[in-house]
Amino acid sequence: MSEKISFRTYLTWAVLLLLPLAVYPIAIRSTWVSSFDLHGAMEIAAALFALGAAIAILVRFFAIGGVFYLVIGLGFLIAGAEDMVHGVISLERLTIPLSGYEKFIPGTYVAGRAALVLMLIIGAIYAKIRARHLNVKREIFIYGSIALMVGILLTGVAAMLPLPRFIYPGNIISRPVDLIVGMFYLLAIPLYMDLYSKNKEPFHWSLVASLIFGMVAQVYMVHSQQLYDAQFDLSHIFKIASYICPSLGIAIGTIVLYRNQEVATSELNSAKTELEDLTKNLEKKVEERTKELTSSQTAILNMMEDLQKSKDELGESLKKERSSRGVLTSMLDDNNQIRKQLEEKIEELESTQSMLVQSEKMISLGRLVSEMAHEVNNPLMIISARAQLAQMGSLNSKELEKSLGIIETQCYRASDIIQRLLTFSKPPAEGVEKMNINKAIEDAANLLEHQYSLENIKISGSYAEDLPSANINKNQMEEVFVNLMKNAAEAMPEGGDITVSSSLEGNMVKVELKDTGSGIPKDIMNSIFDPFFTTKKDGTGLGLSVCYGIIKAHGGDLKYKSKEGEGTTAIITLPVAEG
């Protein structure tokens, strides 16, 4: 969506246009005349700046893709090549015999400038009507061929129809061909202003500045009356300025991108710190509340003991006073009063029991918070690892696209985990869809494959083809497989193999996840699904119980079979989706 360009930006562009033109009255009256050598040196300098801009832009194309950058880079490459030929021919001091080639000097100048502005216009139009492409080889072949043909065509025209340096010497407009090229520059400026309004990229701003300087250069060349006069040399100076602008835009854009990445990293670390602080505060409040409720429970127990003593004393009194009716009646009244007190105490006890139940919930919540903080850290570590690979620049386009997809998936996964922490309820019914279970297995394996490869752990799969779909929540099922793979990896500290297979048994989809670890001792096999049961030093004991709850909520079952010293196999069964 286009945004309004600020007045300051328009003012800056206006200054870039009007300030060079302010020299025009002085140049018209000047008697300055330079030489072949100065002209040739300026042309070679312009060629070097143009080729430098072309290299910077093409490097950006190879880094992030985008036909727009390829077209613009090829345009500056053609302009630099034409200016280099122009400069070499113009140098008198060269020992290479160039006699007879002087007639091509005007043609190479016009061909280079015309090719550049045409490629700029093509790039702007392409950016408006087409999206970014990542097929680098194909785009280089297509647009490189177009650029090569444009350069050859324009150079060929210059060779066959050599232009005189000044078609109408003595007139205000002495070079009408340069006037036509200048009109193309004037046409390209609003196109790039519109591109800048859409994304505010420093590179697009620099291209507007480059076109302004290029148009100023054409204005001075149109009014030049003889070789090497003031207008002639000023035209070449502003042409050099137009070649410098894109390189500055690339550099400034890179600095801005780096600063934005630093800000994003800082915000991510801050959010992580806030989450840790929230977890600590919640655990502290749960502990304080538990102490309060424990104290209340002790008081209630003491009251019940006192009540029991009173009841015993009443029984003794009834036995002693049976001989007296009056005394018995009085004691019965007392008994009714005591019964009323007993009912009140029972009500208080029921209220206290309700408070104890709530206390247990708070304790479970504290433990769940600890586990969920661990779960949120998993996608954050994956995001960090993939982002570091991308920043190192060692990924090709396909790998970069895959890493970005994984980062996006883990962001949604972390959001889902936090939502479950806030609600503290059963897994939601929404989000369930028909899906091939192989997809959830492969996504979970992709998340851990790179990390485990560094730990000498190999994940391999054998998935049944044409496996029917099951009704599953993808994020929850992916969480199950990640947890099971993590448990398998922790059982293999020296490395090993994790093998995942899928099959169909009757009307149930079956998944087996087998490791080559140390196995589960027999004496704890019956306790592994119990909430808060763990053999790990820093574990919470919720991993397998959460996985078991998710599978049960999907109408399936989770079992383990293991033999010490030979490994463990987790077996998941899920019902096939109807219809």
C-alpha positions in Angstrom: 0.0 0.0 0.0 1.4 3.4 -1.0 2.1 5.9 1.8 2.3 9.7 1.5 5.8 11.0 0.8 6.9 13.6 3.4 7.4 17.2 2.5 11.0 17.0 3.6 11.7 14.2 1.1 10.2 16.3 -1.8 12.2 19.3 -0.6 15.4 17.2 -0.6 14.8 16.0 -4.2 14.0 19.6 -5.2 17.3 20.8 -3.8 19.2 18.0 -5.6 17.6 19.3 -8.8 17.8 23.0 -8.4 21.2 23.3 -6.7 23.1 21.9 -9.8 21.0 24.0 -12.2 21.9 27.1 -10.2 25.3 26.9 -11.7 23.8 27.1 -15.2 24.0 31.0 -15.7 27.7 30.9 -14.7 28.4 28.0 -17.0 26.7 29.8 -20.0 29.0 32.9 -19.6 32.1 30.8 -18.8 35.0 30.6 -21.4 36.3 27.4 -19.7 37.6 24.7 -22.2 39.3 21.6 -20.9 41.1 18.8 -22.8 40.8 15.3 -24.3 42.7 13.9 -21.3 40.5 15.4 -18.7 37.4 14.2 -20.6 38.8 10.7 -20.9 39.7 10.6 -17.3 36.2 11.6 -16.2 34.7 9.0 -18.5 36.9 6.2 -17.1 36.0 7.4 -13.5 32.3 7.4 -14.4 32.7 3.9 -15.8 34.3 2.7 -12.6 31.5 4.2 -10.4 28.8 2.7 -12.7 30.5 -0.8 -12.6 30.8 -0.5 -8.9 27.1 0.3 -8.6 26.3 -2.6 -10.9 28.3 -5.0 -8.8 26.6 -3.8 -5.5 23.1 -4.2 -7.0 23.8 -7.6 -8.5 25.2 -8.8 -5.2 21.9 -7.8 -3.6 20.1 -9.7 -6.3 22.1 -12.9 -5.6 21.5 -12.4 -1.8 17.7 -11.8 -1.7 16.5 -12.4 -5.3 14.1 -10.1 -7.2 14.2 -9.4 -10.9 14.0 -5.7 -10.2 17.5 -5.7 -8.8 18.8 -7.8 -11.7 17.4 -5.4 -14.4 18.7 -2.3 -12.6 22.2 -3.9 -12.1 22.4 -4.9 -15.8 21.5 -1.3 -16.7 24.4 0.1 -14.8 26.7 -2.6 -16.1 25.9 -1.6 -19.7 26.3 2.1 -18.9 29.7 1.4 -17.2 30.9 -0.7 -20.2 29.9 2.0 -22.7 31.6 4.7 -20.7 34.8 2.7 -20.4 34.9 2.4 -24.2 34.1 6.1 -24.5 36.8 7.0 -22.1 39.5 4.8 -23.7 38.8 6.2 -27.1 38.8 9.8 -25.8 42.3 9.6 -24.2 45.0 11.2 -26.5 47.9 10.0 -24.4 47.3 6.3 -25.0 49.9 4.6 -27.1 47.3 2.4 -28.7 46.5 3.6 -32.3 42.8 4.7 -32.2 42.7 6.8 -35.3 39.4 6.7 -37.1 37.4 5.8 -33.9 36.7 9.3 -32.9 33.4 9.3 -34.7 32.1 6.7 -32.3 32.6 8.9 -29.2 29.2 10.6 -29.3 27.4 7.3 -30.1 28.9 5.4 -27.1 27.9 8.2 -24.8 24.3 8.3 -26.0 24.1 4.4 -26.2 25.2 4.1 -22.6 22.9 6.7 -21.1 19.9 5.5 -23.3 20.5 1.9 -22.3 20.6 2.8 -18.6 17.5 4.9 -18.5 15.5 2.3 -20.6 16.6 -0.5 -18.1 15.5 1.7 -15.2 12.1 2.2 -16.7 11.8 -1.5 -17.5 12.7 -2.3 -13.9 10.2 0.1 -12.4 7.4 -1.2 -14.6 8.3 -4.8 -13.7 8.3 -4.0 -10.0 4.7 -2.7 -10.3 3.2 -5.7 -12.2 5.1 -8.8 -11.0 6.2 -10.3 -7.7 9.7 -11.4 -6.6 11.3 -14.4 -8.4 13.8 -16.7 -6.8 14.8 -18.8 -9.8 18.2 -17.1 -10.2 19.6 -19.0 -13.1 16.4 -18.6 -15.2 16.2 -14.8 -14.5 19.8 -14.2 -15.2 19.5 -16.0 -18.5 16.4 -14.1 -19.6 17.2 -10.6 -18.4 20.9 -10.9 -19.1 20.1 -11.8 -22.7 17.7 -8.8 -22.9 20.3 -6.4 -21.5 23.0 -7.8 -23.8 20.7 -7.4 -26.9 19.9 -3.8 -25.8 23.6 -2.9 -25.4 24.6 -4.6 -28.7 21.6 -2.9 -30.5 22.4 0.6 -29.3 26.1 0.2 -29.8 25.5 -1.2 -33.3 23.3 1.8 -34.2 26.1 4.1 -32.9 28.6 2.3 -35.1 26.5 2.3 -38.3 25.1 5.8 -37.9 27.9 7.8 -36.1 26.4 11.0 -34.7 28.2 14.3 -34.9 29.2 15.8 -31.6 27.0 18.8 -32.2 24.1 18.5 -34.7 23.0 22.2 -34.4 26.1 24.1 -33.1 25.4 27.7 -32.2 21.8 27.0 -31.2 20.4 26.7 -27.6 19.7 23.0 -28.2 22.8 21.7 -29.9 22.3 18.0 -29.2 18.6 17.0 -29.7 19.4 13.2 -29.2 20.5 14.1 -25.6 17.2 16.0 -25.2 15.3 12.8 -26.1 17.3 10.8 -23.6 16.7 13.5 -21.0 12.9 13.2 -21.6 13.2 9.5 -20.7 14.9 10.5 -17.4 12.0 12.8 -16.7 9.6 9.9 -17.4 11.5 7.6 -15.0 11.6 10.0 -12.0 7.8 9.8 -11.0 7.9 6.0 -11.5 10.6 5.6 -8.8 9.0 8.2 -6.6 5.9 5.9 -6.6 8.1 2.9 -5.8 9.6 4.8 -2.8 6.2 5.7 -1.5 5.3 1.9 -1.3 8.2 0.7 0.9 10.4 3.7 1.9 13.6 1.8 0.9 16.8 3.9 0.9 17.8 2.2 -2.4 14.6 3.5 -4.2 15.3 6.9 -2.7 18.8 6.8 -4.1 17.5 5.8 -7.6 15.3 8.9 -7.6 18.4 11.0 -6.7 20.4 9.2 -9.4 17.7 10.0 -12.1 17.6 13.6 -11.0 21.4 14.0 -11.4 21.2 12.1 -14.7 18.5 14.5 -16.0 20.6 17.5 -14.9 23.6 16.0 -16.8 21.4 15.7 -20.0 20.3 19.3 -19.6 23.9 20.6 -19.5 24.9 18.3 -22.5 21.9 19.6 -24.5 23.1 23.2 -24.1 26.9 22.5 -24.7 28.2 24.5 -27.7 31.6 22.9 -28.1 33.8 20.1 -26.9 35.0 20.4 -23.3 33.3 23.7 -22.5 31.8 24.3 -19.0 28.4 22.7 -19.9 30.2 19.7 -21.4 32.3 19.0 -18.3 29.5 19.8 -15.8 27.4 17.2 -17.6 30.0 14.5 -17.0 30.4 15.5 -13.4 26.7 15.1 -12.7 26.7 11.9 -14.6 29.4 10.6 -12.1 27.1 11.8 -9.3 24.2 9.8 -10.7 26.4 6.7 -10.7 27.5 7.2 -7.1 23.9 7.4 -5.7 22.9 3.7 -6.0 26.0 2.5 -4.2 25.2 4.9 -1.3 21.6 3.7 -1.3 22.7 0.0 -1.0 25.1 0.9 1.8 22.5 2.9 3.8 19.9 0.2 3.2 22.3 -2.4 4.6 22.9 -0.3 7.7 19.2 0.2 8.3 18.6 -3.5 7.9 21.3 -4.3 10.4 19.9 -1.8 13.0 16.4 -3.3 12.6 17.7 -6.8 13.2 19.4 -5.5 16.4 16.2 -3.9 17.6 14.2 -7.2 16.9 16.8 -9.2 18.8 16.6 -6.9 21.7 12.8 -7.0 21.8 12.9 -10.8 21.7 15.4 -11.0 24.6 13.3 -8.5 26.6 10.1 -10.6 26.0 11.9 -13.8 27.1 13.1 -12.0 30.3 9.6 -10.8 31.1 8.2 -14.3 30.6 10.8 -15.7 33.1 10.0 -13.0 35.6 6.3 -13.7 35.3 6.9 -17.4 35.9 9.0 -16.7 39.0 6.3 -14.4 40.4 3.5 -16.9 39.8 5.5 -19.7 41.5 6.1 -17.4 44.5 2.4 -16.5 44.8 1.4 -20.2 44.5 3.8 -21.1 47.3 2.5 -18.3 49.6 -1.1 -19.3 49.0 -0.3 -23.0 49.6 1.3 -22.1 53.0 -1.9 -20.1 53.9 -4.1 -23.0 53.0 -2.0 -25.5 54.9 -2.3 -23.3 58.0 -6.1 -23.2 57.6 -6.2 -27.0 57.2 -4.3 -27.5 60.5 -6.7 -25.2 62.3 -9.7 -27.2 60.9 -8.2 -30.5 62.0 -7.7 -29.1 65.5 -11.4 -28.0 65.6 -12.4 -31.5 64.5 -10.4 -33.0 67.3 -12.1 -30.7 69.8 -15.5 -31.6 68.4 -14.7 -35.3 68.8 -13.8 -34.7 72.4 -17.0 -32.8 73.0 -18.9 -35.7 71.5 -17.2 -38.2 73.7 -17.9 -36.1 76.8 -21.6 -35.9 75.7 -21.8 -39.6 75.5 -20.4 -40.0 79.0 -22.9 -37.4 80.3 -25.8 -39.2 78.8 -24.9 -42.4 80.5 -24.6 -40.7 83.9 -27.8 -38.7 83.7 -30.2 -41.4 82.3 -31.8 -41.8 85.7 -33.2 -38.3 85.7 -35.8 -37.3 83.0 -35.3 -33.7 83.6 -31.6 -34.0 83.3 -32.1 -36.2 80.2 -34.4 -33.6 78.5 -31.8 -30.9 79.3 -29.1 -33.0 77.8 -31.2 -33.7 74.7 -31.5 -30.0 74.3 -27.8 -29.7 74.7 -27.3 -32.5 72.1 -29.5 -30.6 69.6 -27.4 -27.6 70.1 -24.2 -29.6 69.7 -25.6 -31.2 66.5 -26.3 -27.7 65.2 -22.8 -26.8 65.9 -21.6 -30.0 64.3 -23.5 -29.2 61.1 -21.9 -25.7 61.1 -18.5 -27.3 61.5 -19.2 -29.7 58.7 -20.1 -26.8 56.4 -16.9 -25.1 57.4 -15.0 -28.3 56.7 -16.6 -28.6 53.2 -15.6 -25.0 52.5 -12.0 -25.7 53.6 -11.9 -28.8 51.4 -13.0 -26.6 48.5 -10.1 -24.3 49.3 -7.7 -27.3 49.4 -8.9 -28.4 46.0 -8.2 -24.9 44.7 -4.8 -25.1 46.3 -4.0 -28.3 44.4 -5.0 -26.6 41.2 -2.6 -23.7 42.0 0.2 -26.1 42.7 -0.5 -27.9 39.4 -0.6 -24.5 37.6 2.8 -23.6 39.0 4.3 -26.8 37.7 2.6 -26.4 34.4 4.0 -22.9 34.1 7.5 -24.3 34.5 6.9 -26.9 31.8 5.3 -24.4 29.4 8.3 -22.0 29.8 10.5 -24.9 28.7 8.1 -25.6 25.8 8.2 -22.0 24.6 12.0 -22.1 24.7 12.1 -24.9 22.2 10.6 -22.9 19.2 12.6 -19.9 20.3 15.9 -21.9 20.1 14.8 -23.2 16.7 14.0 -19.7 15.4 17.4 -18.5 16.8 19.3 -21.3 15.1 17.6 -20.8 11.7 18.0 -17.0 11.9 21.8 -17.4 12.6 22.2 -19.6 9.6 20.4 -17.0 7.4 22.6 -14.2 8.8 25.8 -16.2 8.0 24.8 -16.0 4.4 25.7 -19.7 3.8 22.2 -20.7 2.6 21.0 -20.8 -0.9 17.6 -19.4 -1.9 15.8 -22.7 -1.5 17.3 -23.3 2.0 16.6 -19.7 3.0 13.0 -20.1 2.0 12.8 -23.4 4.0 14.3 -21.7 7.1 11.9 -18.8 6.9 9.0 -21.3 6.7 10.3 -23.1 9.8 10.7 -19.8 11.7 7.1 -18.8 10.8 5.7 -22.2 11.9 7.6 -22.1 15.2 6.2 -18.6 15.9 2.7 -19.9 15.6 3.6 -22.9 17.7 5.0 -20.7 20.5 1.8 -18.5 20.4 -0.4 -21.7 20.7 1.6 -22.9 23.8 1.2 -19.5 25.5 -2.5 -19.5 24.8 -2.9 -22.9 26.5 -1.0 -21.5 29.5 -3.4 -18.6 29.8 -6.5 -20.6 29.6 -5.2 -23.5 31.8 -7.9 -25.9 30.4 -8.2 -29.0 28.3 -6.9 -28.9 24.7 -9.4 -26.9 22.6 -11.7 -28.8 20.2 -11.2 -26.2 17.4 -8.2 -26.6 15.0 -9.0 -30.2 14.3 -8.8 -31.1 10.7 -8.4 -34.1 8.4 -4.7 -34.6 7.8 -2.2 -37.3 6.9 -0.2 -38.1 10.1 3.0 -38.4 8.0 2.9 -34.6 7.6 3.0 -33.9 11.3 5.8 -36.5 11.7 7.9 -34.9 9.0 7.4 -31.3 10.3 8.5 -32.4 13.8 11.6 -34.2 12.4 12.5 -31.1 10.3 12.5 -29.0 13.5 15.0 -31.2 15.3 17.0 -32.7 12.4 19.7 -29.9 12.3 20.2 -29.8 16.1 20.4 -33.6 16.5 22.8 -33.9 13.6 25.3 -31.9 15.7 24.7 -34.5 18.6 25.4 -37.5 16.3 21.7 -38.5 16.3 20.1 -39.5 13.0 16.3 -39.3 12.4 15.0 -41.6 9.7 11.5 -42.5 8.6 9.5 -45.3 6.9 6.0 -44.0 6.1 3.2 -46.0 4.6 1.9 -44.7 1.2 -1.8 -43.8 0.7 -2.2 -43.7 4.5 -5.8 -42.5 5.3 -6.2 -39.2 7.1 -7.0 -38.8 10.8 -8.8 -36.0 12.6 -6.0 -34.2 14.4 -4.9 -30.8 15.7 -1.6 -30.4 13.8 0.1 -28.2 16.4 -0.8 -30.5 19.3 0.2 -33.6 17.3 3.5 -32.0 16.3 4.1 -31.2 20.0 3.6 -34.9 20.8 6.2 -36.1 18.3 8.7 -33.4 19.3 8.4 -34.5 23.0 8.7 -38.2 22.1 11.8 -37.5 19.9 13.4 -35.4 22.7 12.9 -38.2 25.2 14.5 -40.6 22.7 17.4 -38.3 22.1 18.0 -37.8 25.9 18.2 -41.6 26.2 21.1 -41.6 23.8 23.7 -39.1 25.2 26.5 -40.7 23.0 24.4 -40.5 19.8 22.3 -43.1 18.0 19.3 -43.6 15.7 15.6 -42.6 15.9 13.4 -44.5 13.5 9.8 -43.4 12.9 7.3 -45.6 10.9 3.6 -45.3 10.1 1.1 -48.0 9.0 -2.6 -48.9 8.9 -4.0 -51.6 11.3 -7.7 -52.1 10.8 -9.4 -48.8 11.2 -6.5 -47.3 13.2 -3.5 -45.3 12.0 -0.4 -46.6 13.9 2.9 -44.8 14.4 6.0 -46.3 16.0 9.0 -44.2 17.2 12.0 -46.4 18.1 15.4 -45.4 19.6 18.6 -47.2 20.3 19.0 -45.8 23.8 19.4 -47.4 27.2 15.7 -48.4 27.7 13.3 -47.9 30.6 13.8 -49.9 33.8 10.9 -52.3 34.6 10.3 -51.0 38.0 9.2 -47.5 36.7 7.4 -48.6 33.5 4.0 -48.3 35.1 4.7 -44.8 36.4 5.9 -43.0 33.2 2.5 -41.5 32.4 1.8 -40.3 35.9 1.7 -36.5 36.2 4.9 -35.0 37.7 6.8 -38.4 37.7 10.3 -37.8 36.3 13.8 -39.4 36.5 15.5 -36.2 35.2 17.3 -33.8 37.5 15.5 -30.7 36.2 12.4 -32.4 34.7 8.8 -31.5 35.7 7.2 -34.9 34.9 4.6 -33.4 32.6 6.0 -34.3 29.2 4.6 -37.8 28.7 1.4 -37.0 30.7 0.6 -34.1 28.4 1.4 -36.3 25.3 -0.9 -39.0 26.7 -3.7 -36.5 27.4 -3.4 -35.1 23.8 -3.6 -38.6 22.2 -6.5 -39.6 24.4 -8.3 -36.4 23.5 -8.0 -37.4 19.9 -9.6 -40.8 20.6 -6.3 -42.7 20.4 -3.8 -44.4 22.7 -0.1 -44.1 23.6 1.9 -47.1 24.8 5.6 -47.9 25.5 7.5 -51.1 25.2 11.2 -51.2 26.2 14.0 -53.5 27.0 17.0 -52.3 29.1 20.1 -51.9 27.0 18.3 -52.3 23.7 16.1 -49.3 23.3 12.5 -48.1 23.6 9.5 -48.0 21.2 6.6 -45.5 21.6 3.4 -46.8 19.9 0.6 -44.3 19.0 -2.7 -45.3 17.5 -5.4 -42.9 16.2 -8.8 -43.6 14.6 -9.1 -43.1 10.8 -11.2 -40.1 9.9 -14.7 -40.9 8.8 -15.8 -40.0 5.2 
